[in-house]
C-alpha cells in the first residue's frame, strides 16, 4: 500500500518531469560560477570552476535555492551535520573522477548535531532498537559537535590535512542561518 509520502513523491515527480529539460547534462558539474562573489575563492575568468558542497541533511535547507546552485552546477553531498569525514568517499570520487576543484563545507544554525553526545544517541539506540543494534554500531562515532563555528573549522582542517584531497583543491567553510537564509564564511 502506498503511503501519503509515496503518493506525494509520485505526484510531485510527475509535475517535475513534465517540464524537465536537463536529461542531457553530463555527470561532472559543468557550470562556471562561485557561490559568493565576495568570497576570496571566486576566480574571475577561470576556465572552469567545478564545485562540491557538503551540507547537512536538515530539511530546512534547500541547497539549490540557498546557495544559487542550478541543476548541473555542483555536487551536493548531504549528511547529518554536513560532516566532511562522512563525505570523504564522495568527495574523493567528485575530485578524482569527476574533476571538481573546490569544496564548500556548510553547516547551519539549529543543527541537531549540536544538541547531543555519542552516549546520548547510544542510549536511544539501545532503548529503541535493542542491544543487538547497539552492538552493530559499537565502533561508530556519530560525530556530534558542541560549537557550530568550531565544527566548520574542524571539518575544513580535516579536509586540508587529508592526503586524499589534493592541495590544489580550494576548501572553505560556511554557516547557513536557518532563521534568515543568510550564509557567512567562517574559513
N, C-alpha and C positions, 0 to 999 in steps of 0.2 A: 504494500500500500504506500502510495506517495504521500509524504508529509507536506505540510503547508510550505516549508522551506524549499523542498524539492520542486513543488509546483511553481513557487515564486521564481526559482532559478530558471526553470524552463521558459516561463513567460517572459522574464527579463531578457533571456538569451535570444528568444525569438525576435524580440524588438531590436536588440543589439545587432543581430546578424542580418536583419532586413536592410540595414543601411551600411553594413560592413564593407569596406573597400580596401582593406590592407592585407589581403591574403598573400600578396607577392613580396612582402618585406622579408629580407634575409634575417638570419638569427643574430649576427653581430649588431650591436646598436649602431645606427648609421647616421644620426643627425648630429651636426656640429653645433654645440651650444654649451653654455655654462649655467649652473644653477643660479648663481647670484652674480650680477655684473660687477659688484664692488668687491667680490671675492678675489684674493690675491692669486687664485688658481685660474682665473679667467685669462685665457691666452688668445688675444685678438689675432686673427689671421692664421691660426694653427690649421694645418691641413685637415686633421680630424681630432675631435675631442670626444672620445667614447668614454662613457661614464658608467659606473656601477654604484648603486646606493644600497646601503644596509640600513634598514629601519625596522621599527617594531611592528608586530602583527596587530597591534591595537586597532580596533575597528573605527576609532575616531580619526584615524589618519588616512587620507586619500593621497598617496604619494604623487600621483599624476597631477591632481589639481593643486596640491600644496607646493610642489616643487617644480612645476612647469614642465613636466615630462610627458611628451606626446608618445603615442604608440610607435615603437621602433627606436626611440631615443636612447634608452638606457636599460640596463638590467636592474631590477629592484628585488633585493633579497630581503625577505621579511621573516623575523622570528621573534620569540619572546625577548623583549628588551633591546632589540636591534643589536644583537650580540655578535661581535666580529669573530670570536672563537667558534661559535656555531656556524658562521657563514664562510669559514675559510675554504671549505671544499668548493663551494660555488664561486667564491672569489678567484681561486686558482684556475678553475675552468674558464671563467669570464676573461681573466687576464691572459692566460696562456693559449687557449684555443679560440677565443672569440675577439681578441685584440683590444679589450678595454684598457685604458691607461690612467684612470682616475677613480678613486674610491671616496665616497662620502659616507661617513658614519653619522646617522641621525637618530638620536634618542629624543624622548619627549617628556614634558611635564606630566605629572599624574600617573607615571608608569607603575604598573603593578609590581615590577621587579624591584622597586624602591621600598616595598612595604613588607617584605618577609625575608627570612633567612633560610638556609638549606634545611635546618632542623624543623622549621615550621612546615615546609612542604612535605618533608619526610613523614611527619606526624599525620598530615592529612592523607597521604598515600596509604599509610598503614591502616588508618581508621576507615577509609572509604573503599580501598581496594584489597586490603589484606596483606599479610606478611610475605606472601609469595611475590607480589608486585614490588614491595619494598626491597626484597632481596634482589629481584631482577634489576632494579635501578640503584643498587647499593653504591656503585662507584661513580654515579653521575653527579656532577656539580651543576646545579640549576643556575648558577652564576647570577644571583641577585647582586644588586649594588646599592649601597645606602645613600650615596650622594650623586646626583644627576651629572653635574659637570665633571666630577672625578671619573664617573663611568665612561663618559665620552673620551676623556683624556687617556684613560687606561686602554680602551679599545684602539685608539689611534696609535698609541705607543706599541701595543701588541703587534699591529699590522706593520708598523715601521721596522720593528725588530725581526719580523718573520723572514726567514730565508726563502719562503715560498712566494713572497711578493717582491718583485724587482724594485730596486731603489729608484728607478725612473718613474714609478707609479706615484702620482700625486695623491696624497691622503689628507683629508680634512675631517673635522668633527663639528657637529652642529646640534643644537637643541631646537625642537619644534614645540611651540606653546599651543597646547590643545585648546586653551581658553581663548586665544586671539588669532591663531593661524600664523603667527609670526615665526620665522626661523632666524636663529642667530648663530654666527660662527663662534665656536669655542676654541678650536685649534686649527 
